[in-house]
């Protein structure tokens, strides 16, 4: 599911359910190799999207990806502000 019961994006649930995240976090340590492998996986999926989707679809995916990452970044800043 994309949304939780409150209607918010359930990104935490999606991340927790991801086999990639589960494997990486199994030992509680993120290594340089795990970071590189995950980056490679995302790049590979983005190349696949370029092949599978129309130019219009790709623009939508690009906008969605950018805005989701903006949300993630500002959420991290917001959390850091709360610690002050």
N, C-alpha and C positions, 0 to 999 in steps of 0.2 A: 504494500500500500504506500502511496505517496504521502498521504495526510494522516495525522493521528486523530484521535477522537475530538480534540479541541479545534481541529481544522488547520493546524500548523503543519508545515512540511516535516515529515518524520525522518529527517536526515540521520539522527542518532540511531534509529531503528534500522534504517537501510545500511548504515555503516556496520553496526553490530552484527547484522545478518550476513554480511559479505564474507565469503570464504577467504578472500585476500586479507581482509582486516584480521580475521580470526587467526590465520596462519602467522601473520606478521607479529601480532600481539601475544601469541602463545607463551613466549618466554618473558614478556613485559619489556623487551628491548627492541628498538628499531635500529637496525644496522645500516651502514652505507649501502650494502648490497641489496637489502630489502627495499630501501628507498629508490635505488636505481631501477630495480625490477618493477616496482609499482609505477614509476614514471614511464618506463618502457611500455607497460601494459596500457596506460592511458593514451600514450602516443599511438600505439597500434590500433586501439579502438577508434581514435579520431581519424586515422587514415582509412579505416574500414568505413566509417561514416561518410567520408568523402566519396568512396566508391559506391556506396549503397543508396545515398540520398540525392535528391535533386539539389540544384544550387539554392533554391528557395528554402528547402529543408535544412541545408547546411547553414544558411544564415540564421535560421531560427535556433538551431543547436548551438551555434557560436554565441548568440545572444543569451540563451539559457545558461550555457556553461559560464560565461563571463559574469552574469548577474548572480548565479549561485555562488561563485567564488567571491564576489564582492560581499555577499551576505556573510559568508564564512569569515572573511577578513574583518569586517566591521564588528561581527559578533565577538571575535577574539579581542579586538580593541575595547569593546564594551565591557567584557569580563575583566580585562586588565584594569580598567578605570574603577571598577567596583572594588578592587583589591587595595586601592590607594586610601 
